[in-house]
Every structure is written in structure tokens, then in C-alpha cells.
């Protein structure tokens, strides 16, 4: 196949290109919006980041802090370790998770996936969907099994144990004068507290590459022999949303843990759950002893020797057996600090210094902390789960429709290498996706919705019917190509782009009454409350379908192929965006979109057709603006989700209304709450929600750098009250 390195299909006016695309990491754009002048400046990135260091001074179950490297994360309480996990169980849990940490219970009933199928008649064939709520008890049990397995593991709790003078073990109430700081610039958590009147200082950090944490303790407690480090291994909970830990003694015999090697400077532990096993390598730099806990299975105690007031150790979780000596605290500390400073000095930056709008500092705080959390939680080799690697949601599985919200910002902030890590997964599971499409009678590949590293489907009454995850890989591939338009990029992604588009071209059905192609039921659009058996031609999906196929045609041209006549037939004859009385509808099947309460909640996804995608000739700006206004006036905002507010801000920016954009991004709603640690809080079930953080970063990049054809500086910020300086951001399509 002949590869042609043609320019990206996006074109920008020369002025816009100079102001945005030509900026390097050492250049910036400063626009004082109450003045027409534009000057160049360099943002003090250290000051920008450090002024948003997180400071914790009291016990709060929502205020835990995390270190990590994108593939592994370790979340701690105010002691700098996971000393009191029960206190945080209903808050931001104290998780230890890695992208390789998955487990499945044995399929003792020999369930088959075909037992979860519900069939739909489609153009003369029966199309299976893997669902819950089947009529037979065995079918329900099979669906539950495949929904819950595999599940993500909590690898182990690592915490302190303090024995008070009274002989009792310290509780949170015995930990006094808490002062904890997350040093963002260096990626270190500093914890300072008193126990029984004695000071304890702890430094906690994570290896930038390996699944290893490094800890250093300064305290006279060490000379008393009453400070110990405890490691505990849980049985998996297999619950929809929780820490992943099941401590019920009835499961003690269903998994095993043991010391498999021990030396003067460390030890190795093995934890095994059926066929799943992994090791924990401990290394300490001062004398210490490791022993199993008396009478408590799966619990081990490290007792530092009674000499000196400093104890340093490292703890590595690994699925592979290794005899190599672990790294020291000092070596990991240096590597971590170097890696974090390199991260903050790379990619984009946004600085609101000098703004008079009282919301500016809070928005800047959210931006900085969201970058940290994304780098810690969602920069691995798989699409992330919605709660990152802090606690399980949906059994720890990831949702491909959310990958857009997790991943887009990496490209817009010119950190595309971190996006590409997870894009490699699509190629690795392409044959699984091809098998699913073939099973349903379609060409190409059909990407799963709720899945795991194997790309197996999770039975669902909603997820199996979603389709808006399908074009995401085309969007991502185009982003990468626009930043690196080379034959190598084309070769890397052409296969997944073409296979994805083949399904997209085969999915629509010709409507003989209109002569157009419909997106037919059964489907559930991104606005998930629309009924699967009735919904046709949802507005956002129609727009995304056409745009994705147009990009796929460009990829065919770039790789030396002729345009697909089939793709073009769908592009030219796909149903129009549904509208009525000057408003865009949620779907053609929902003509009462703004009079029926059913349609006035969840994601206001019709605005995704305006905000997430370029506004071409198929979108009428006046209709889009009127639609935005009625959504502002009538929407059931408590039913929204964290990424809806960035989506609204994107739509407002494209419509040329920066006041709407900033108001949407900072709307005072519970699900638009950002905690002290930067996490986007949703409700008691989802205390953190990483798509909200990722969406925020994408929206503000667009509000600064604009989008295709935009010549307005900082188009998403009002002219009054905002001083906006930014550097090294890329515009959206």
C-alpha cells in the first residue's frame, strides 16, 4: 500500500496559525482581554503549579491523596499510607490498583456468552445483543457472571499501626494536628501529624515507571518499637462500586498469601487468587523484620529496629517473579521528581494571573489539579475506568464511550504520546471487535462499550446498545495525524480507521420513505434515557457518524486508496439532523424533546453535535443557539454528569458566546463539584469521576486555542474580568 504524507485536512488562517500552532513550549500567548494588544510572554510554570498544591488539615473521607504514574496508583490517608481504609470506604477510597491487576472467579457453571443474548430482527437477520434481565434464571446468572468478571483487583493495603501508651491501637481520633501537602511540582505527598504527643513525618511518592511506592518516615516513634507497617491482602469484593476489598473471614481460605523470600534488607510476598497471582517486593534501608501477623490471615507486619528515627522502604507490586533487588527510596525520589518536573514543563499551560473575575482562581485550580490526576490515574496502556485507579466502578471495567473525555485533552495539550499509549489497545483487540461485528452480521469492527483488557462484552441493558464509542478511534487517529502527518502514523492507524468505518457504513439502514439512511433501533444514544427499542436518528450520533466517515475517506486518500463509494453513499444520504420549530431534537423519534420530561435530563447531548464536532453546513448556528438557550432554561441539571458542563462550554465557544461558556464550565451544581484533591464529585456512589476532569481540560484548551476556522483570540473567555495567558495548546477540529 502506498502511503502519501499529505497535510492534515484541517486548515487555519495564517494569523491563527501563528498565534496557536507555532507556539513552542518556550513561547506563550498573552491576551489581556480588556485591551486589543497581544504580547508574548513565558509562564512561570513552577509558580503556576505550586500555588495549587493541596493542603489537608483535617480528616475527611473525600480528601485522600494519590501518587501514581498513569499505569499504577496508590491512594493514601492523612498518615501518608493506607492506615485507616474503613474511614474512606464511602469516600475517596484508599486504592492500590494497576492496569494489569485483574481477576476472574472460576466459571464453575460453564456459562456461555450466547446465554446472555437477546435477538432483534434487522433486515431479515437476527442480531444478538448481550444483555441483563433475561427471562430465565440461568440467563440472568450468566449475564451477572460475565458482567462481574473479570474485575479489577485492589492489590493490597499498606498502612501504619501505632500502639498507644495505653496499649490500644490508634484510631483516626488519635492522629492529631494533621498537616498534609501534595507537592504537585515534585509529585510527593508530605504528611505531618502527632500521635501520643510525638511527631511523625512521612514522604510518599511513586516510581515514574514501575508499580512501586517509596516511603520515608521521620519520627521518634521508631525508637519506641510501637510503630509498625502493615500489609494486608483482600479478597475481591466483586461489587459494582467500591474499594474492591472483601474482608469477610469466610473468604480467608479462598486465596493465599505467604512470604516466599526474606533477607536482611527486604522480603517478597506472594498473593494468589486461583489462577491469578502476583508478588509484593519490599525493601528497607534500615534494619527491620517482616513476620506474618499472629492469628490474622493475609496480614504481615514490618517492625523497624529500635535504632534511629528514620525508616525508609519501597514496595513494588508485580505480576512477574523477579530476583532483582528493588530500588532505594533515594533513587525513586530522584526519578519521580525528575519525571514530574519534566511533565509540568512539557505540553500546555494556562495562567489566569491578573483576572478580576472571582471564579478565575478556582478554574485555574481545577485545571492544574486535573492535569495531575489525569497523569496519575488515566495515562496507561488501556482506556481508563471512570474512577481511574482509585476505586472500582462498574467492577473496574472501562467504558469506551468515555475514552473521548479521558483522552482528548492529551492531544490538545500537546502530550499526544500519553494518548497514544491507550490507542495501541485498539489494534491489539481488533479481531475481537471484528468477531462481534461478524456475529451481528456487520462488516468491519464493532467496539465494545463496557469492557476490560480482553475487549470482552459486559452484558447490559444500556451499554450494549450504545454506538457513539464507535467513531472515537477515528477522531483520535486524526488528532495524532494532525500533529504528526507522516507515513508512519498512517501505517500505524489505517487498519483500525478503515475497519471502524466499514462497520459505520454498514450499520445505517435505507429508509424507502425518505430515500435517506437512518441510524435505526435498537440503539441507545449518548443521552441514555431514550428508549432502545424506539430511538432512531439521534442528533449527535448522526453528526458524529457523518464526520467519522468523512475522515475515513481522507485516510483512504492518504494511504493511496480510492474513496469508498459505500462510505460516500452514507455520507451523502445520511438522515438530516432532526429539528422542529427552530430547535434541534434529541432524536428524530423524539419530536417532543422539549415538552416531555423524559427527554429533558441526563446528557444534553444534542449540544455535542455543536460542541464536540466542527460546525459544518449541516448545522445551523441560529438553531443551535436557540437549542442551547432552551436547554439552559429547562434542563434537569441534577440528572447531568460531570462532562456535560465542559461539553456545554465547548458548544458555547463555537457559538461565539464566551459568557455562556464560562458560566457552563463553572455552573454551581453538585456534579460540577471539584473536591480539595481536584476530583470531580458526582454523588454518593461516584465520589470521583475522571471524565469530568478530562472534559474540563479539553474545554479550556478549546476556549483558549479555539478550533478550525476560529480567528478570535481566547474565544471561550469573556472580554471583561479575564486575563488569559497560555502556551503550547492546539486547537480543536
VENPE-V265045 format. One record per pair of residues at least 24 apart in sequence whose C-alpha atoms are under 8 Angstrom apart, sorted by the first residue. I is the first residue (numbers start at 1). J is the second residue. If there is no record, write none. Layout:
I,J
I,J
//
This chain:
1,559
1,560
2,559
2,560
3,487
3,490
3,491
3,558
3,559
3,560
4,487
4,557
4,558
4,559
4,560
5,485
5,486
5,487
5,558
6,485
6,486
6,558
7,482
7,485
8,481
8,482
8,485
9,482
9,554
10,482
10,708
10,733
11,708
11,709
12,708
12,709
12,710
13,709
13,711
15,711
16,710
16,711
20,705
20,728
20,729
20,730
20,731
21,728
21,729
21,730
21,731
23,727
23,728
23,729
24,727
24,728
25,345
25,346
25,347
25,348
25,727
25,728
26,727
27,727
27,728
28,725
28,726
28,727
28,728
29,725
29,726
29,727
30,724
30,725
30,726
31,713
31,714
31,723
31,724
31,725
32,722
32,723
32,724
33,718
33,719
33,720
33,721
33,722
33,723
33,724
34,719
34,720
34,721
42,727
43,349
43,351
43,725
43,726
43,727
45,344
45,345
45,349
46,185
46,344
48,351
49,184
49,185
49,344
49,368
50,183
50,184
50,185
52,184
52,365
52,368
52,369
53,181
53,182
53,183
53,184
54,180
54,181
54,182
54,183
54,184
54,676
54,677
55,179
55,180
55,181
55,182
56,178
56,179
56,180
56,181
57,177
57,178
57,179
57,180
58,177
58,178
58,179
59,172
59,178
61,87
61,88
61,89
61,90
61,91
61,92
61,93
62,88
62,91
62,92
62,675
62,687
63,92
63,675
63,676
63,677
64,88
64,92
64,93
64,94
64,677
65,182
65,189
65,677
66,376
66,390
67,187
67,188
67,189
67,204
67,205
67,206
67,376
68,205
68,206
68,207
68,208
68,375
68,376
68,377
69,206
69,207
69,208
69,209
69,210
69,375
69,376
69,377
69,379
70,374
70,375
70,376
70,377
70,378
70,379
70,380
71,98
71,99
71,211
71,376
71,377
71,378
71,379
71,380
71,381
72,96
72,97
72,98
72,99
72,210
72,211
72,376
72,377
72,389
73,97
73,98
73,211
73,376
73,377
73,389
73,390
74,206
74,213
74,389
74,390
75,390
78,178
78,179
78,180
78,191
79,160
79,191
79,192
79,193
79,202
80,189
80,190
80,191
80,202
80,203
80,204
81,158
81,159
81,160
81,204
82,157
82,158
82,159
82,160
83,158
83,159
83,160
83,161
84,159
84,171
84,172
85,157
89,242
89,243
90,242
90,684
91,684
91,687
92,390
92,391
92,687
92,688
93,242
93,243
93,390
93,391
94,157
94,243
94,390
94,391
95,154
95,157
95,243
95,389
95,390
95,391
96,154
96,155
96,156
96,157
96,389
96,390
97,152
97,153
97,154
97,155
97,389
97,390
97,391
98,155
98,211
98,389
99,380
99,381
99,382
100,319
101,152
101,153
101,154
101,155
101,319
102,150
102,151
102,152
102,153
102,276
103,149
103,150
103,151
103,152
103,153
103,273
103,276
104,149
104,150
104,151
105,149
105,150
105,274
106,274
107,145
111,142
111,145
112,142
113,142
113,143
113,146
115,139
115,142
115,143
116,140
116,142
116,143
116,459
120,522
125,441
126,440
127,439
127,440
127,441
128,439
128,440
129,464
129,465
130,457
130,458
130,459
130,460
130,464
131,458
131,459
131,460
131,461
131,464
132,459
132,460
132,461
133,461
143,458
143,459
144,459
146,457
146,458
146,459
147,458
147,459
147,460
148,238
148,239
148,240
148,395
149,395
150,395
150,452
151,238
151,395
151,396
151,397
152,244
152,392
152,395
152,396
152,397
153,236
153,244
154,234
154,236
154,243
154,244
154,245
155,233
155,234
155,317
156,231
156,232
156,233
156,234
157,230
157,231
157,232
157,233
157,234
158,229
158,230
158,231
158,232
159,229
159,230
159,231
160,227
160,228
160,229
160,230
161,226
161,227
161,228
161,229
161,230
162,195
162,226
162,227
162,228
163,226
163,227
164,195
164,196
164,226
165,196
170,195
184,340
184,372
185,337
185,340
185,341
185,344
186,336
186,337
186,338
186,340
186,341
187,336
187,337
187,340
188,337
205,333
205,336
206,332
206,333
206,336
207,332
207,333
207,335
207,336
208,332
208,335
208,336
208,339
210,316
211,316
211,317
211,318
212,314
212,315
212,316
212,317
213,314
213,315
213,316
214,312
214,313
214,314
214,315
214,328
214,329
214,332
214,333
215,312
215,313
215,314
215,329
216,310
216,311
216,312
216,313
216,329
217,309
217,310
217,311
217,312
218,309
218,310
218,311
219,309
219,310
220,308
220,309
221,309
222,304
222,305
222,306
222,307
222,308
222,309
222,310
222,311
223,305
223,306
223,307
223,308
223,309
224,306
225,303
225,304
225,305
225,306
227,303
227,304
228,301
228,302
228,303
228,304
229,301
229,302
229,303
230,299
230,300
230,301
230,302
231,299
231,300
231,301
232,298
232,299
232,300
233,257
233,271
233,298
233,299
234,298
235,273
238,395
239,394
239,395
240,392
240,393
240,394
240,395
241,391
241,392
241,393
241,394
241,395
241,685
241,686
242,391
242,392
242,393
243,390
243,391
243,392
244,391
244,392
252,297
252,298
256,298
257,297
257,298
258,298
259,292
264,288
277,319
278,317
278,318
278,319
278,320
278,321
279,317
279,318
279,319
279,320
279,321
280,315
280,316
280,317
280,318
281,314
281,315
281,316
281,317
281,318
281,326
282,313
282,314
282,315
282,316
282,326
283,313
283,314
283,315
283,326
283,327
283,328
284,311
284,312
284,313
284,314
284,328
285,311
285,312
285,313
285,328
286,310
286,311
286,312
346,414
346,415
347,413
347,414
347,415
347,728
347,729
348,413
348,414
348,726
348,727
348,728
348,729
349,413
349,726
349,727
349,728
349,729
350,724
350,725
350,726
350,727
351,724
351,725
351,726
352,722
352,723
352,724
352,725
353,723
353,724
354,722
354,723
355,721
355,722
355,723
355,724
356,721
356,722
356,723
357,720
357,721
357,722
359,666
360,722
363,666
365,678
366,674
366,678
366,693
367,696
367,697
369,677
369,678
370,678
370,679
370,693
370,694
370,696
370,697
371,697
373,678
373,679
373,693
374,406
374,690
374,693
374,694
378,406
379,418
379,419
379,421
379,422
380,418
380,421
380,422
381,421
381,422
381,423
381,424
381,425
382,421
382,422
382,423
382,425
382,453
383,422
383,423
386,689
386,690
386,691
387,686
387,688
387,689
387,690
388,689
388,690
393,686
397,450
397,451
397,452
398,450
398,451
398,452
399,449
399,450
399,451
400,447
400,448
400,449
400,450
400,451
400,469
401,449
401,468
401,469
401,470
401,472
402,469
402,691
403,469
403,472
404,472
405,643
405,691
405,692
405,694
405,695
405,698
406,690
406,691
406,693
406,694
406,695
407,694
408,476
408,694
408,698
409,694
409,695
409,697
409,698
409,701
411,479
411,480
411,730
412,698
412,701
412,702
412,729
412,730
412,731
412,732
413,701
413,728
413,729
413,730
414,728
414,729
414,730
416,480
420,480
423,473
423,476
425,453
426,473
426,496
427,495
427,496
429,454
429,455
430,496
432,456
437,503
442,503
442,506
442,507
443,499
443,502
443,503
443,506
444,498
444,499
444,500
444,501
444,502
444,503
445,499
445,500
445,502
445,503
446,470
446,500
446,503
462,524
462,528
462,532
463,524
465,522
465,523
465,524
465,525
465,532
466,523
466,524
466,525
466,526
467,523
467,524
467,525
467,541
468,525
468,526
468,541
468,544
470,500
470,504
471,500
471,501
471,544
471,545
471,548
473,497
473,500
474,500
474,548
474,551
474,552
475,548
478,551
490,555
490,558
490,559
494,555
494,559
497,552
497,555
498,552
498,555
498,556
501,548
501,549
501,552
501,567
502,567
504,545
504,549
505,549
505,566
505,567
505,570
508,570
515,573
516,573
516,574
516,575
517,570
517,573
517,574
517,575
518,574
518,575
526,603
526,605
527,586
527,602
527,603
527,604
527,605
528,602
528,603
529,598
529,599
529,601
529,602
530,598
530,599
534,589
535,587
535,588
535,589
535,590
536,587
536,588
536,589
537,575
537,577
537,578
537,587
537,588
537,589
538,577
538,578
538,585
538,586
538,587
538,588
538,589
539,577
539,578
539,584
539,585
539,586
539,587
539,588
539,606
539,609
540,586
540,605
540,606
540,607
540,608
540,609
541,609
542,574
542,575
542,576
542,577
543,577
543,609
543,613
544,609
544,613
546,570
546,571
546,574
547,613
576,618
577,618
577,619
582,623
582,626
583,623
583,624
583,626
583,627
584,623
584,624
584,627
594,630
594,634
600,631
600,634
600,635
600,636
601,635
601,636
601,637
601,639
601,640
602,636
602,637
602,639
602,640
602,641
603,639
603,640
603,641
603,644
604,631
604,635
604,640
604,644
607,647
607,648
607,651
608,647
608,648
608,651
610,650
610,651
610,654
611,647
611,648
611,649
611,650
611,651
611,652
611,653
611,654
612,647
612,650
612,651
613,733
614,707
614,708
614,733
615,654
621,655
624,655
625,655
628,652
637,669
638,669
638,670
638,671
640,671
641,671
641,672
641,682
641,692
642,671
642,672
642,680
642,681
642,682
642,689
642,691
642,692
642,693
643,691
643,692
643,693
643,695
643,696
644,692
645,672
646,692
646,695
646,696
646,698
646,699
647,695
647,699
649,699
649,716
650,699
650,702
650,703
650,716
652,716
653,702
653,703
653,715
653,716
654,707
656,715
656,716
657,716
658,715
658,716
658,717
658,718
659,716
659,717
659,718
661,716
661,717
662,716
662,717
662,718
665,696
701,729
701,730
701,731
702,730
702,731
702,732
704,729
705,729
705,730
705,731
705,732
706,731
706,732
707,731
707,732
707,733
708,732
708,733
//
